[in-house]
Amino acid sequence: MTHRPATFAALLGLTRAASAIGDFWIQDDFCARVKGASDDHPVTYEDPATKEQTTHGTADGRKACLTHCLTYTATQAIVAGVGARVLGIRVHPAAAAAALALSFGTHYAADRRVPGDGLLEKIATKTGKGGFYQLASHGMNGAFQLDSAWHHGWETVAALIATTKATTKATTR
């Protein structure tokens, strides 16, 4: 069982890197801007190439968030899968699926930032962090920081889940 801490650390590192790639390189501008749209708080999106403006409500916000979370989770699956293979880690398929499902669900819950109704904003307000959540000055963005901390925490839980029944080449000999 001495491989479990190293396996956990490797899987956490892989999923953390994949998370940043999925959030900042894979997510397109449309999803990033529209994923929090609702009928009560519509988002006007301007296409960077055509300069055409379109307005989006709840259905488009949900679809944009879903699209982002699917590409984000796929990025984690690919990076963690390839990385685990290179490192000689065999992740149990059910544990991998559970970890990715947790990552997908918690990511969607956090990123569907409908103003006044988003999960992170509600949690921040109830825990006395509402002012920090609203902070967007002095080079700081509280909502972004709380979002990142939320994702890091759940990625840690997901890595623990993925480590369940994992083996390494060294332990299977």
C-alpha positions as CSV (number, residue, x, y, z in Angstrom):
1,M,0.0,0.0,0.0
2,T,3.0,2.4,0.0
3,H,2.1,3.3,-3.6
4,R,-1.2,5.1,-2.6
5,P,0.3,8.4,-1.6
6,A,2.4,8.6,-4.7
7,T,-0.5,7.5,-6.9
8,F,-2.7,10.1,-5.3
9,A,-0.1,12.9,-5.8
10,A,0.4,11.9,-9.4
11,L,-3.3,11.8,-10.2
12,L,-3.9,15.1,-8.4
13,G,-1.1,16.7,-10.3
14,L,-2.3,15.4,-13.6
15,T,-5.9,16.5,-13.0
16,R,-4.9,19.9,-11.7
17,A,-2.8,20.5,-14.8
18,A,-5.7,19.3,-17.0
19,S,-8.1,21.5,-15.2
20,A,-6.1,24.6,-16.0
21,I,-5.8,23.5,-19.6
22,G,-9.5,22.8,-19.8
23,D,-10.5,26.1,-18.2
24,F,-8.1,28.4,-19.9
25,W,-7.0,26.9,-23.2
26,I,-9.8,24.5,-24.3
27,Q,-12.8,26.5,-23.2
28,D,-13.8,28.9,-26.0
29,D,-14.7,32.5,-25.5
30,F,-18.4,31.9,-26.2
31,C,-18.8,29.4,-23.4
32,A,-16.7,31.5,-21.0
33,R,-18.9,34.5,-21.5
34,V,-22.3,32.9,-21.9
35,K,-22.3,30.0,-19.3
36,G,-23.8,32.2,-16.6
37,A,-26.6,33.7,-18.8
38,S,-30.2,33.4,-17.7
39,D,-33.5,34.9,-18.9
40,D,-33.4,37.3,-15.9
41,H,-29.7,38.2,-16.6
42,P,-29.1,37.8,-20.3
43,V,-25.6,38.0,-21.8
44,T,-24.9,39.8,-25.0
45,Y,-22.0,38.1,-26.9
46,E,-20.0,39.8,-29.6
47,D,-18.4,37.4,-32.0
48,P,-14.7,38.5,-32.2
49,A,-14.4,37.8,-35.9
50,T,-17.7,39.2,-37.3
51,K,-18.5,41.7,-34.5
52,E,-22.1,40.3,-34.6
53,Q,-23.9,40.6,-31.3
54,T,-26.3,38.0,-30.0
55,T,-28.2,37.9,-26.7
56,H,-28.4,34.7,-24.7
57,G,-30.7,33.5,-21.8
58,T,-31.1,30.5,-19.6
59,A,-31.1,27.8,-22.3
60,D,-28.0,29.1,-24.0
61,G,-26.3,29.6,-20.6
62,R,-27.0,26.0,-19.6
63,K,-25.8,24.7,-23.0
64,A,-22.6,26.8,-22.9
65,C,-21.8,25.6,-19.3
66,L,-22.6,22.0,-20.3
67,T,-20.3,22.3,-23.4
68,H,-17.5,23.8,-21.2
69,C,-17.8,21.1,-18.6
70,L,-17.8,18.3,-21.1
71,T,-14.6,19.6,-22.8
72,Y,-13.1,20.3,-19.4
73,T,-13.8,16.7,-18.1
74,A,-12.7,15.2,-21.4
75,T,-9.4,17.1,-21.0
76,Q,-9.0,15.8,-17.5
77,A,-9.7,12.2,-18.7
78,I,-7.2,12.4,-21.5
79,V,-4.4,14.0,-19.5
80,A,-4.9,11.8,-16.4
81,G,-5.3,8.7,-18.6
82,V,-2.2,9.3,-20.7
83,G,-0.2,10.5,-17.6
84,A,-1.2,7.5,-15.6
85,R,-0.2,5.1,-18.4
86,V,3.2,6.8,-18.7
87,L,3.7,6.6,-15.0
88,G,2.6,2.9,-14.9
89,I,-0.5,3.6,-12.8
90,R,-3.6,1.5,-13.4
91,V,-6.7,3.3,-12.4
92,H,-9.8,1.2,-11.7
93,P,-12.4,2.1,-14.4
94,A,-15.2,2.6,-11.9
95,A,-13.0,4.8,-9.7
96,A,-12.0,6.9,-12.7
97,A,-15.6,7.3,-13.8
98,A,-16.7,8.3,-10.3
99,A,-13.9,10.8,-10.1
100,L,-14.6,12.3,-13.5
101,A,-18.4,12.5,-12.7
102,L,-17.6,14.3,-9.4
103,S,-15.4,16.7,-11.3
104,F,-18.0,17.3,-14.0
105,G,-20.8,17.9,-11.6
106,T,-19.0,20.2,-9.2
107,H,-17.5,22.1,-12.1
108,Y,-21.0,22.7,-13.6
109,A,-22.4,23.7,-10.3
110,A,-19.7,26.3,-9.8
111,D,-19.5,27.6,-13.3
112,R,-23.2,28.2,-13.8
113,R,-22.7,31.7,-12.2
114,V,-26.1,33.2,-12.6
115,P,-25.9,36.6,-10.8
116,G,-27.6,36.4,-7.5
117,D,-28.5,32.7,-8.0
118,G,-25.1,30.9,-8.5
119,L,-24.0,28.3,-6.1
120,L,-20.6,29.9,-5.3
121,E,-22.2,33.3,-4.8
122,K,-24.7,31.8,-2.4
123,I,-22.0,29.9,-0.5
124,A,-19.8,33.0,-0.4
125,T,-22.6,35.1,1.0
126,K,-23.6,32.6,3.6
127,T,-20.1,32.2,4.9
128,G,-19.3,35.9,5.1
129,K,-17.3,35.9,1.8
130,G,-19.8,37.8,-0.3
131,G,-17.8,41.0,-0.3
132,F,-14.7,39.0,-1.5
133,Y,-16.8,37.3,-4.1
134,Q,-17.9,40.7,-5.5
135,L,-14.3,42.1,-5.4
136,A,-13.1,43.0,-8.9
137,S,-10.4,45.7,-8.4
138,H,-6.8,46.2,-7.5
139,G,-5.8,43.3,-9.8
140,M,-8.0,40.9,-7.9
141,N,-11.1,39.0,-8.8
142,G,-12.8,37.3,-5.8
143,A,-15.2,35.2,-7.7
144,F,-12.4,33.8,-9.8
145,Q,-10.3,33.0,-6.7
146,L,-13.2,31.3,-4.9
147,D,-14.0,29.4,-8.1
148,S,-10.4,28.2,-8.3
149,A,-10.4,27.1,-4.6
150,W,-13.7,25.3,-5.1
151,H,-12.3,23.4,-8.1
152,H,-9.0,22.6,-6.3
153,G,-10.8,21.1,-3.4
154,W,-13.1,18.9,-5.5
155,E,-10.2,17.8,-7.7
156,T,-8.5,16.6,-4.5
157,V,-11.5,14.6,-3.5
158,A,-11.7,13.3,-7.1
159,A,-8.0,12.2,-7.0
160,L,-8.7,10.4,-3.7
161,I,-11.6,8.6,-5.4
162,A,-9.5,7.8,-8.5
163,T,-6.8,6.3,-6.2
164,T,-9.2,3.7,-4.9
165,K,-8.1,0.3,-6.1
166,A,-5.4,1.9,-8.3
167,T,-2.3,-0.2,-8.8
168,T,1.2,0.4,-10.2
169,K,3.4,-1.8,-12.2
170,A,5.6,-2.1,-9.2
171,T,2.8,-3.5,-7.0
172,T,1.4,-5.9,-9.6
173,R,4.6,-7.9,-10.1
